[in-house]
Amino acid sequence: MMEESEAQPVGEPAKEDKAGISLRALFEYKDLLVIALFVVIYRNVAHELRTGWTLIDSYYSHGFLIPFISLYFVWRERTALATLARIPSAWGYLWLFGATFMLFAGDFLGFGVITHLSLIPMITGALLLTHGAGRTRRIWFPIAFLFFMIPIPASITQSFALKLKLLATEAAVQLANLFTLPIVREGSYVHFGGDSLLVGEVCGGLRSLIALLALGALMAYISKTHWAARLLLFFPVAPMVAVLTNVLRIFSLCVVGYFYGSTVAAGTFHDVSGILIFVVAFICFFSLEGLLRKIVPAKEAKEATP
C-alpha cells in the first residue's frame, strides 16, 4: 500500500526568504554574546554621546542618524557578506588591545572623546575575531562612518569655530557691499544703519561643515565615479560647499536685517535659512556628482559602455 506524500515538483526549488538565508549564514548565537558585552561596556559612552547630540546649539544634532545609516549599509551588503567564509582572524586581538587602552586612557585622563573613539577599533576587533578579515573589510565604510557621530570637544573646536564664523561673516559683508548695501562688520556684529545683528555660534558654519563632511563621505562612497573623483567629493568639495552656503546664509540674514530689521532676521527667517542652506548644499552635491559621473565614470561603468 502506497503512502501519500507531498512532493516538491521537479524543477521548482523550494521558495525561501533570501534575506533569511543571508542572516542565518551571517550570525551565530555567540554574536549575541558579543553584542551583550558591547551594551555593558559602552552603556556610559552611549549616554554621553546622546548628551552631546542633544545639547543646545550642538554641532552634532545629526549624530542620531549616523548609526542607522551605517546599519543600512551593512544590511545592503548582507548577501555579499554571506558568500564570504567566516574565518576568525587573530589580528582582532590587536585592535581590541588598542581599543581597551583608549577606553581606559580616556577614562583616566577625563578626555571623553578618546573613550568615544575607542568604539570604532573595538567594533573592528570584535568583527575580526568573530567574522574574519574578509567580512570586516567588506563593511569598512559603515564602521568608519561612525566617526561622524562622535562629538569633538569644545576645547578643540572653539577657536576654529570662531575663526570660521568671522571668515564667513566678513565674506558675507563684502558680498553685501558689492550690492551697494552699507553694512559693516565689528567682530561678530553686523551693523546696518542704526540697527545691528549678532552672528551667533550656530551661524558660524561649523555645524554645517561637520554635517556636510558626513554627507560628502556618504556621497563619495556611493558615487559611481573614479576613485579620485570620490576623494574630491569628500575633500575639498564638502568643506567648500559648507563655507559657501554658510556665507550665503549670513548674507541673506544681512539683507533681510537691512530691509526689515534685525528682529525679523533673527526670528523665523533665521530658522528657515538654516534649512535652506542644507537644501542648497544637497543640490550642489548631487549636481557635482552627476557631472563627475559623466566626466570620470568608474572603471566598471566605462567597461560596460558599448
C-alpha positions in Angstrom: 0.0 0.0 0.0 1.5 3.3 -1.1 1.6 6.2 1.3 0.6 9.6 0.1 3.2 12.4 0.4 3.6 15.9 -0.7 6.3 16.0 -3.3 8.1 19.1 -4.5 7.5 19.5 -8.3 10.6 18.7 -10.2 12.5 21.8 -11.4 10.8 24.1 -8.8 13.2 24.8 -5.9 11.7 25.5 -2.5 11.0 29.1 -2.0 12.8 30.6 0.9 13.4 34.1 2.0 16.7 35.3 0.7 17.1 37.8 3.5 16.5 35.0 6.0 19.1 32.8 4.3 21.7 35.6 4.4 21.0 36.3 8.0 21.3 32.7 9.0 24.6 32.5 7.1 25.9 35.6 8.9 25.0 35.3 12.5 25.6 32.7 15.2 24.5 32.6 18.8 27.9 33.7 20.0 27.3 37.0 18.2 24.5 37.8 20.7 27.0 37.4 23.5 29.4 39.9 21.8 26.5 42.4 21.3 25.6 42.0 25.0 29.2 42.7 26.1 29.2 45.8 23.9 26.0 47.0 25.6 27.5 46.5 29.1 30.9 48.1 28.2 29.7 51.1 26.3 26.4 51.9 28.1 28.0 55.0 29.7 29.6 56.0 26.4 26.2 55.7 24.7 24.7 58.0 27.3 27.5 60.6 26.9 27.1 60.5 23.1 23.3 61.1 23.4 24.0 64.0 25.7 26.4 65.5 23.2 23.8 65.2 20.4 21.0 66.8 22.4 22.9 69.8 23.8 21.5 73.3 22.9 23.3 74.5 19.8 25.1 71.2 19.4 27.2 70.7 16.3 26.2 67.0 16.3 22.4 67.1 16.2 22.8 64.8 13.2 24.5 62.1 15.4 21.3 60.1 15.9 21.2 59.3 12.1 24.7 58.0 11.8 24.3 54.6 13.4 21.1 53.9 11.4 22.9 54.9 8.1 25.8 52.5 9.0 23.4 49.7 9.8 21.6 50.3 6.4 24.9 49.9 4.5 25.7 46.7 6.5 22.2 45.4 5.6 22.7 46.2 2.0 25.8 44.1 1.9 24.2 41.1 3.7 24.1 38.8 0.6 27.7 39.5 -0.3 28.8 39.0 3.3 27.0 35.6 3.4 29.1 34.4 0.5 32.3 35.1 2.3 33.7 32.5 4.6 33.7 33.1 8.3 37.4 32.8 9.2 38.2 34.4 12.5 41.4 36.5 12.5 43.9 36.8 15.3 44.5 40.4 14.2 41.3 41.2 16.1 43.2 40.9 19.4 45.5 43.8 18.4 42.5 46.0 17.6 40.8 45.1 20.9 44.0 45.8 22.8 44.2 49.3 21.2 40.5 50.0 21.9 40.8 48.8 25.5 43.8 51.1 26.0 41.9 54.1 24.5 38.9 53.2 26.8 40.9 53.2 30.0 43.2 56.2 28.9 40.2 58.4 28.1 38.6 57.5 31.3 41.7 58.1 33.4 42.6 61.4 31.7 39.0 62.6 31.7 39.1 63.1 28.0 35.8 61.6 26.8 36.5 61.8 23.1 39.2 59.2 23.4 36.8 56.9 25.1 34.1 57.5 22.5 36.6 56.9 19.6 37.5 53.6 21.1 34.2 52.3 19.9 35.4 52.1 16.3 38.5 49.9 16.9 36.5 47.8 19.4 33.9 47.0 16.7 36.7 46.3 14.2 38.5 44.0 16.6 35.3 42.1 17.5 34.3 41.6 13.9 37.8 40.3 13.0 37.7 37.8 15.9 34.2 36.6 15.1 33.7 37.1 11.4 37.2 37.4 9.9 39.1 39.8 7.7 37.1 39.3 4.6 33.7 40.3 6.0 35.2 43.1 8.1 36.9 44.5 5.0 33.6 44.4 3.1 31.9 46.7 5.6 34.8 49.1 6.3 32.8 52.2 5.3 29.8 51.6 7.8 32.4 51.1 10.6 34.5 54.2 9.6 31.3 56.3 9.1 30.6 56.0 12.8 33.3 58.6 13.3 30.8 61.3 12.3 28.6 60.6 15.3 31.4 61.3 17.9 31.3 65.0 19.1 34.6 66.8 19.0 35.1 68.6 22.4 34.5 72.3 22.6 38.1 72.8 23.8 39.3 71.8 20.3 36.5 73.3 18.2 36.1 76.7 20.0 39.0 78.5 18.4 38.4 77.0 14.9 34.6 77.8 15.1 35.4 81.5 16.0 37.7 81.9 13.0 35.3 80.2 10.7 32.5 82.4 11.9 34.5 85.6 11.4 35.6 84.5 8.0 32.1 83.7 6.8 30.7 87.0 8.3 33.4 89.1 6.6 32.8 87.4 3.3 29.0 87.9 3.6 29.5 91.6 4.5 31.9 92.1 1.5 29.2 90.4 -0.7 26.6 92.8 0.6 28.9 95.8 -0.1 29.2 94.6 -3.7 25.4 95.0 -3.9 25.9 98.6 -2.5 24.4 97.8 0.9 26.1 100.0 3.6 26.8 97.1 6.0 29.9 96.9 8.2 31.3 94.2 10.5 32.6 94.7 14.0 33.7 91.4 15.5 30.7 89.1 15.4 28.3 92.0 14.9 27.0 93.3 11.6 25.8 96.9 11.6 23.4 98.5 9.2 22.1 102.0 9.8 21.0 102.2 13.5 20.5 98.5 13.7 22.8 95.5 14.2 22.8 91.8 14.1 24.8 89.3 16.1 26.2 86.3 14.2 26.0 83.5 16.8 27.9 80.3 17.1 25.2 78.4 15.3 25.6 80.6 12.2 29.3 80.2 12.3 29.3 77.3 9.9 31.0 74.6 12.0 27.7 72.7 12.3 27.1 72.7 8.6 30.8 71.9 7.9 30.6 68.7 10.1 27.3 67.6 8.7 28.3 68.2 5.1 31.6 66.3 5.7 29.5 63.4 6.7 27.3 63.9 3.6 30.4 64.2 1.4 31.8 60.9 2.8 28.4 59.2 2.0 28.3 60.7 -1.5 31.9 59.6 -2.1 31.1 56.0 -1.0 28.0 55.5 -3.2 29.2 57.6 -6.2 29.7 55.7 -9.5 32.8 57.8 -10.4 36.5 57.3 -10.5 38.2 56.9 -7.0 39.9 60.3 -7.4 36.6 62.0 -8.1 35.2 60.4 -4.9 38.0 61.8 -2.9 37.3 65.2 -4.5 33.6 65.0 -3.3 34.8 64.4 0.3 37.6 66.9 0.3 37.8 69.7 -0.7 34.3 69.9 -2.1 32.4 69.2 1.2 34.2 72.0 3.2 33.9 74.4 0.2 30.2 73.8 -0.1 29.8 74.2 3.7 31.6 77.5 3.8 30.0 79.0 0.7 26.4 78.0 1.7 27.0 79.5 5.2 28.3 82.7 3.6 25.1 82.9 1.6 23.0 82.3 4.8 24.7 85.2 6.6 24.4 87.3 3.5 20.7 86.7 3.4 20.3 87.5 7.1 22.1 90.8 6.5 19.9 91.7 3.6 16.7 90.8 5.5 18.0 92.7 8.6 18.9 95.7 6.5 15.4 96.0 4.9 13.2 94.6 7.6 15.2 94.9 10.8 17.2 92.6 13.0 14.1 91.3 14.8 12.7 89.8 11.6 16.2 88.4 10.5 16.8 86.8 13.9 13.3 85.3 14.0 11.6 82.8 11.8 13.8 83.7 8.8 16.9 82.6 10.8 15.4 79.1 11.3 14.2 78.8 7.7 17.6 79.9 6.3 19.3 77.1 8.3 17.2 74.6 6.5 17.6 76.3 3.1 21.4 76.1 3.2 21.2 72.3 3.5 18.8 72.2 0.6 21.3 74.3 -1.5 24.2 72.1 -0.3 22.3 68.9 -1.4 21.7 70.3 -4.8 25.3 71.3 -5.1 26.5 67.8 -4.1 24.1 65.9 -6.4 24.8 68.2 -9.3 28.6 67.9 -9.0 28.4 64.1 -8.5 26.3 63.8 -11.7 28.8 66.0 -13.6 31.8 63.9 -12.3 29.9 60.7 -13.2 29.8 61.8 -16.8 33.3 63.2 -17.0 35.2 60.5 -15.0 32.9 57.4 -14.5 34.0 54.4 -12.5 36.1 51.9 -14.4 33.4 49.3 -14.4 30.9 51.8 -15.9 33.4 52.6 -18.7 33.9 48.9 -19.5 30.1 48.3 -19.6 29.6 51.2 -22.1 29.3 49.7 -25.6 
